[in-house]
Amino acid sequence: MSRSETLVLKRRVGSAASASLGLAAYEATGGLAGLRRALAMSPAEVVAEIKQSGLTGRGGAGFPTGTKLEFVGSQTRCPKYLVCNAAAGEPGTGKDRLLLEHDPWAVLEGMLIAAYAVGAKEGYAYLRGEYEPVYDLWDRLLGVAEQAHLLGHGILGSTFSFRLQVVRGRGLYIAGEELALIASLEMQRPTSRPRPPYPAQSGLFGQPTSVHSVETLANLPVILADGAPAWRRLGTPEGPGTRLLTLSGDVCRPGIYELALGSASLRELIDDLGGGVTGGRAVKAVQPGDGSSALLGAGALDCPLTAGAIREAGSPLGTGAVLVYAAPRSALDIVTGLLDFYAEESCGRCMPCRLGVLRMRDTLQRLNAGQGSPEEVKRLAEIGQSCLGRMSVP
Amino acid sequence: MAAAQRGFSWQAYVGLAGQEPSVALGEVFRLLGRVQDTFGSVPRCVVVDVARRAGMSEARLYGALTAYPGSRLLREA
């Protein structure tokens, strides 16, 4: 095997610290060092450290996390809220569950660091409805954390207080989008809305809100414990750090692999870590981001795994859910299947998504059944073009 | 089938909701989730009660609840 994983976020997965909710085991493996260091600094210094690390959001949009924290931190209105988005339900993604289940303390520590940095005293962790065992685990975790003075008043003997609530979603894909998630917590009908105002200005209950994905938050303890320069050593200067890549589809060993950004190409991920394509077939197409990212042909396989290089190849790295499709699969089938999902899960608020996706799926179904015409193919391209960039959830 | 037959009891619901007479807005989603986890579904009487306590209309609450494929609502009781 020419490539192996770089274990940073996954370093506790499968270890004694992850098997139980042992806080002592977590501390023994370097846990809480980041939070302790953060609490000794001023919130602005913590934000500066995260900015210096160059960490970008791992949820899909890839926005710089430090800047996002700064927006909320600079708001003078109180209360402010911190929300952990653990509701991402993109087709093919599974990394959140791995972290929430196998390294929950690191996610909690990340939330505390982010809350301290922005000055939030209350926070919500919004779990996907399907994560029932994870929800039970987090319920117990909150109890243990309160006893250990990790939640509530005076965290670890400081003046910082934080209250966390764990909320379980109800199987709705759109709730993974930050504005729909906020609407869901407010008991509004969960739909997205146009931006601005951004959640940093007017989020949960109209207050400044910082929303981060699980993987982003899990990176914060590492950055604060080792310092930004040490964390930057992994990955590339433009995209530092590691990414959790959920490899699935026609591969021999699907799973969640952690790689330093830019350390391997898509081909190396599929062949070396994923054990190659099942049945030794040729790769036909790859979705490097998730179900919503563009299909890349076999020509893009040698593209290094960095957000920039993948974007240049024509697709976002998104949530890092790599879906592999091998030779006999029909591209029509793949796209129809995905559109089925998006048509079903559309929140119905904006026209291109509500109607455009439905029409594209219907047209593809007709093409699949051999009832298409050249005009229909042309129409399909037109609909696709007119939807592009006009949906409120891209 | 009445809600009571599905294991719902008003007392158990009040226990879940806490003794507070009002429901803070951020608590509504969580509370209804816990009601469903405990009783298997959300009976109508709970929706009526929660809407009143949270100061929102029943229609708005139903509008939000029915957006979730995982919502289980009971018409009776």
Interface residues (C-beta under 8 A of the other chain):
Chain A: Y124 G129 Q165 V167 R168 G169 R170 G171 L172 S184 L185 E186 M187 Q188 R189 P190 T191 L204 F205 C347
Chain B: L25 G26 V28 F29 R30 G33 D37 A54 M56 L61 G63 A64 A67 Y68 P69 G70 S71
